[in-house]
Amino acid sequence: MRNDLLRRLPVEQAAPQNYGGGRHRLRVLYKKRDLVILGLGVMIGAGIFKISGVQAATAAGPAVIASFVIAGTVCLLAALCFAELSSAVPVAGSAYSFGYVAFGELWAWFIGWALILELLLAACAVARAWSLIAVQTLQDLSIGMPSGLAGVVGQERGFDVFALAILVLLIGLLASGSRVGLRTLWAMVLAKLLVIGLVIVGGLLLFDAGNLTPFVPPARPAPGGGEPTVLTALFGDPSQTFGIWGIFAATPAIAFAYIGFDLIATAAEETEDAPRKVPQGLLTSLVITIVLYVGVAVAMVGMISYRELDPARPPFAQAFAEAGAGWMGTVTDIGAVLGLTTVIFVVLISLTRVVFSMARDGLLPSGLAAVSRYQVPSRATLVAGGTAVVLSQTVDVLTLEPLVVIGALFAFLAVSAAVPALRRVRPDLRPPFRVPGGATIPMLAMASIAWLMLNLELKTWSYFGVWMLAGFVFYLLYGRRHSRLRELLDRPPAPATALSSPPPARSPFDVPPISPQAGPLRQSPLDRPFSAPAGVQPSPPYPSPGESPWGTGSAHRRPEGPYPHPSPQHAAPPRPQGAPPPHAPSSFQEAAPPRPQSGPLFPPPGRSGRDGEFPQDRLPRGPRPYVQGGRRPWGQTPAGPADGDLPYPEEPGEPPYGGYRRP
């Protein structure tokens, strides 16, 4: 008996064209460069100006550069797994769809539910952070806030006008069509990259090699009061910062800065040549991001000693202020505002695509899978975006950022495990991109991602468990019953007789029955009353079995036409008893045999075969060997007026048209 909870979606069934017409299909919009911009837009946020200074001051010192490299390597291993699966299953669901074809419906639901948690909280939290940084930027530019807005902007919790405004603006852009939003994203990402370039160049101009010594500070006892993690609960608290342990302790927080490359896979269904372009765009954007983060970290630790950094202050603003270039702090604030804007934009795109894909499979209400006249999932955008707006105004989302990390890492772990699983389930698949090294890289990715997850707090794990339990209940009550895959599998098979028994043999003279409802316009000419000429005895339209097609006697003789009957010596050979005649008469004249549907002289079915398009279709030129002096080479019957213009030669020695002259 089939296990409904672990039923796998066939890869062929996951293709967008299998979901009906344009009502459930997205518009092809992105090219490779657009995917790179999407990746840079979501991975490079305000954290690029802050996280390096915070981790250098509290955990790793100048060795935070090594932490950035380690975290980037871990994410690159996971990105290779995403690249292979997005090449094999280029659909909008990303990790959710990968799990559906590799593990089955229940695991796909858990992955999709974790993605919804990650993306929903990320949109809310980043909108709150955007409001805080926007207020700080206005203050740096000496722009005062109206007294009526002073208490409702830049708030960490409660009602916030800036957070509400940025979410509503971006949701409106997405719901009305992504082309305008894509141009806006290009402009903001390019401006953000310009700011990052200025920061790196300015930091390198103020670089002091003495700030890098010692590169790995000696270990020291960690300050108490921290939340226990899974590792500390299992193996005890190492009570150390800096040193070798500090390098690895900073890695999970830095890996959070790289999260977002997986969201490129959600745009696969809207990308030209997705099996090739999505892996290229995903890996290219991640490599560029790693280079930029390492460059910013080098500039940061080279500008100011890690001992002088204040974790409560923006590190670059502090470093540039001490160097006498305080105006660069304002530049970094502008870059942070642009960076967070693009993060919110891409996160909302990915959230709506995941919801759209799950609804298209029936695990969420199917109304969310409808696309608007702009060929974007407007309903899913409005519902998911509206939920984000409500949460951002009612929940202290900034304290729930660890749930974003665990949701993303859970999806990374599932995708890394899906690569060998899909290779085992479907060894016939040959995607354009495959992870090199067999199962080695997926296994390394799973081990490293599991280690990052074990560094998360126990409180985060408990909240994540509650969310997943609620999702499992929802799946049992709704998703399992409305699953599109379940409907396909439960559909009754076709009757066995229709598949096993061959169709009944039909004579070429058989005429399909005419329905009584067909009306007079759909009647066959053979069903009309027959009017015989004067003096001619009417006869049935079809001969009896074994009788000549033209019957016997003068009343049944074929009417004389412009061409005489074939001579007796050229008549067709007798056919066996019960065998069908070689061809059927259409009226009182013999019909020519049907033109072959394939062969060296004829185009394939459905092709025009115009001269020049199929050279093999051109008729032979020069004298026709089957017409000699106006007479046929196989008989003494005089040739008719049209015999010299026969378009197709018959086989030598064979009478044309089955023994009868051409009409």
C-alpha positions, 0 to 999 in steps of 0.5 A, spaced: 500 500 500 502 506 498 505 511 503 501 517 502 506 521 506 512 519 503 509 520 495 515 523 491 513 528 485 516 525 479 521 530 476 517 531 469 511 532 473 514 538 477 515 542 470 511 548 469 507 546 463 504 540 467 500 545 471 495 547 466 495 554 462 497 561 463 493 561 469 499 557 473 505 559 470 510 565 471 513 570 466 520 568 463 523 575 465 530 574 468 537 573 465 544 571 468 546 578 470 539 579 473 540 573 477 547 575 479 543 582 481 538 578 485 544 574 489 548 581 491 541 584 492 539 579 498 546 577 500 549 584 501 545 588 506 547 592 512 551 587 515 557 588 511 558 594 514 557 592 521 558 584 522 566 584 521 567 589 527 562 586 532 565 579 531 572 582 531 571 586 537 568 580 541 570 573 538 576 573 533 580 579 533 583 580 526 582 572 525 575 574 523 578 574 516 579 567 517 572 566 519 569 570 513 573 565 509 570 559 513 563 561 513 564 562 505 566 556 504 561 552 508 556 556 504 559 555 497 559 547 499 551 548 500 551 553 493 554 547 489 548 542 491 543 548 490 546 549 483 545 541 481 538 541 483 536 547 480 539 545 474 535 538 474 528 541 477 528 549 475 522 551 478 519 556 483 519 552 489 527 552 490 528 547 496 521 545 497 521 542 490 527 539 491 525 535 497 518 533 493 522 530 488 527 527 492 524 525 499 517 525 498 511 530 500 511 530 508 519 532 507 517 537 502 512 540 506 517 541 512 522 544 508 517 549 505 514 551 512 521 552 514 522 557 508 516 560 510 518 562 517 525 564 514 523 569 509 517 571 513 521 573 519 527 576 515 522 581 511 519 583 518 526 584 521 529 587 516 524 592 515 525 594 522 532 595 521 531 599 515 527 604 519 532 604 525 538 606 520 533 610 516 532 615 522 540 615 523 541 617 516 537 622 517 540 625 523 547 624 520 544 629 514 541 634 519 534 632 517 529 633 523 523 629 524 516 632 524 514 632 531 508 628 529 512 622 527 518 622 532 514 617 536 512 612 530 519 612 526 525 608 528 522 604 533 524 597 535 517 594 537 510 597 536 507 601 530 512 604 526 511 608 520 517 607 516 517 599 516 510 599 514 511 604 508 517 600 505 513 594 506 507 597 502 511 600 497 515 594 495 509 589 495 505 594 491 511 594 486 511 586 486 504 585 485 504 590 479 509 586 475 516 585 476 519 589 470 519 595 474 521 592 480 527 589 477 529 596 474 529 599 481 533 593 484 538 594 478 539 601 480 539 600 488 544 594 487 549 598 483 549 604 488 550 599 493 556 596 490 559 603 489 558 605 496 562 598 498 567 600 493 568 607 496 568 604 503 574 598 501 578 603 498 578 608 504 579 603 509 585 601 505 588 608 504 588 608 512 590 601 513 595 600 518 599 593 518 600 593 526 593 593 527 593 585 525 598 583 530 597 578 533 592 575 528 590 570 532 589 573 539 590 569 545 584 565 548 581 568 554 575 566 558 568 568 555 564 573 559 558 569 562 550 570 561 550 567 554 544 563 552 546 555 552 547 552 545 546 545 543 554 544 543 555 547 550 549 543 553 552 536 550 560 537 551 560 543 556 561 550 555 569 551 553 568 558 556 573 561 551 573 567 546 578 569 541 584 563 540 582 558 535 575 557 538 574 564 537 575 563 529 570 558 529 565 561 534 564 567 529 563 563 523 555 561 525 554 569 525 558 570 519 554 565 515 548 568 517 551 574 512 551 570 506 544 567 507 540 569 501 544 565 495 539 560 495 533 565 494 536 565 487 533 558 485 526 561 487 527 565 480 528 559 476 521 558 473 522 565 470 529 565 467 531 564 460 535 557 459 534 556 467 538 549 467 544 553 465 543 560 467 541 559 474 547 555 477 551 560 473 548 566 477 547 563 483 555 561 484 557 567 481 553 572 486 556 568 492 563 568 489 562 576 488 559 576 495 565 572 499 570 577 495 566 583 498 565 581 505 573 579 505 575 585 502 571 589 507 573 585 513 580 586 511 579 594 511 576 594 517 581 590 522 586 594 518 583 601 520 583 600 527 585 595 532 580 590 535 581 592 542 578 599 540 572 597 537 566 598 541 560 593 539 555 598 540 557 603 535 557 602 527 564 600 526 566 603 520 563 610 523 567 609 529 573 608 525 572 613 519 571 618 525 577 617 529 581 617 522 578 624 521 573 622 515 567 622 519 563 624 512 564 616 510 560 614 516 554 618 512 556 614 506 556 607 510 549 609 512 546 611 505 549 604 503 546 600 509 539 603 507 540 601 500 542 594 502 537 593 506 532 595 501 534 590 496 534 585 501 527 586 503 525 586 495 528 580 494 526 576 500 519 578 498 520 575 491 522 569 494 517 568 499 511 569 494 514 564 489 515 559 495 507 560 497 505 560 490 509 553 488 506 550 495 499 552 493 500 550 486 501 543 489 495 543 493 498 544 500 496 551 501 489 554 498 490 553 491 487 560 490 494 563 492 497 559 485 493 564 480 497 569 476 495 576 474 495 579 468 502 581 469 504 574 470 506 574 477 503 571 483 499 577 485 495 573 490 500 570 493 504 577 494 498 580 497 497 575 502 504 573 504 506 581 504 500 583 508 502 577 513 509 580 513 506 587 515 502 585 520 507 581 524 512 587 523 507 592 527 505 587 532 511 582 534 518 584 536 521 581 530 528 583 532 529 578 537 527 572 533 532 573 528 535 566 530 529 563 527 531 566 520 538 562 521 535 556 523 530 556 517 535 557 512 540 552 515 534 547 515 533 548 508 541 548 506 541 541 510 535 538 506 538 540 499 545 537 501 542 531 502 537 531 496 543 531 491 545 523 493 538 522 494 535 524 487 541 521 484 539 514 487 532 515 485 533 518 478 540 515 476 537 517 469 537 524 470 543 528 467 542 535 469 547 540 465 550 542 472 553 536 477 556 537 483 564 534 482 567 529 486 561 525 487 557 524 494 564 528 497 561 535 497 554 533 499 557 530 505 561 535 507 556 540 506 551 536 511 557 536 516 558 543 516 551 545 516 549 541 522 555 543 526 553 551 524 546 548 527 548 545 533 551 552 535 544 555 535 541 556 542 537 551 545 531 557 545 531 557 538 531 550 537 525 550 541 521 555 538 523 552 531 520 545 534 513 549 535 513 552 528 514 545 525 509 542 529 504 547 528 506 546 520 505 538 521 498 539 524 496 544 518 498 539 513 494 533 516 488 537 516 489 541 509 495 539 505 494 532 505 487 532 503 488 537 497 495 535 495 495 535 487 499 529 487 494 525 491 489 526 486 493 524 480 495 518 484 488 516 486 485 517 479 482 511 476 486 508 471 483 507 464 479 501 463 483 495 461 479 493 455 481 499 452 488 498 453 489 491 451 484 489 446 486 492 439 481 496 435 476 492 431 478 491 424 474 496 419 474 495 411 476 501 407 469 502 405 466 502 412 463 509 413 462 512 421 455 512 423 452 519 423 449 521 430 442 523 429 443 530 433 448 531 427 443 535 423 443 535 415 449 539 414 454 534 418 450 528 413 455 524 409 453 524 401 452 517 401 446 518 406 443 522 401 437 520 397 440 517 390 437 519 384 439 514 378 439 517 371 433 515 366 434 508 364 439 506 369 437 501 374 439 504 381 444 499 385 447 500 392 453 504 393 457 498 395 459 492 392 457 485 396 463 481 398 467 478 393 463 482 387 467 487 382 467 494 385 463 496 379 458 490 379 456 486 373 451 488 367 451 494 363 447 498 369 453 497 373 458 499 368 463 505 370 461 511 366 465 513 360 470 519 362 475 522 358 480 516 359 478 509 357 478 503 361 485 499 362 486 493 358 485 486 361 492 485 360 494 491 365 489 489 370 490 488 377 492 481 380 486 478 383 486 479 391 485 473 396 478 472 399 476 477 404 482 481 403 481 489 403 481 492 396 488 496 395 484 503 395 477 505 396 473 509 390 471 516 392 465 517 387 465 514 380 472 515 379 478 511 382 482 515 387 489 516 387 493 512 393 495 517 399 501 520 399 506 517 403 507 521 410 515 519 410 521 517 405 526 520 401 521 524 397 517 527 402 517 532 408 516 530 415 509 530 417 507 537 419 512 541 415 511 545 409 517 542 405 517 548 401 523 548 395 529 550 399 527 548 406 528 540 404 532 539 399 530 532 399 523 534 397 525 537 390 523 533 384 527 529 379 529 534 373 530 532 366 527 527 362 522 522 365 524 515 363 517 512 365 514 516 359 517 514 352 514 518 346 507 519 349 506 512 350 507 508 357 513 503 357 509 497 360 503 497 355 500 499 348 494 503 351 495 510 348 497 515 353 492 520 356 493 528 355 495 528 362 500 522 362 506 526 361 505 531 367 505 525 372 509 528 378 511 522 382 514 516 378 512 509 379 517 503 380 519 500 374 515 495 371 509 497 375 503 499 373 501 506 375 495 507 381 494 499 382 493 498 375 488 503 373 489 509 369 490 516 372 483 520 372 
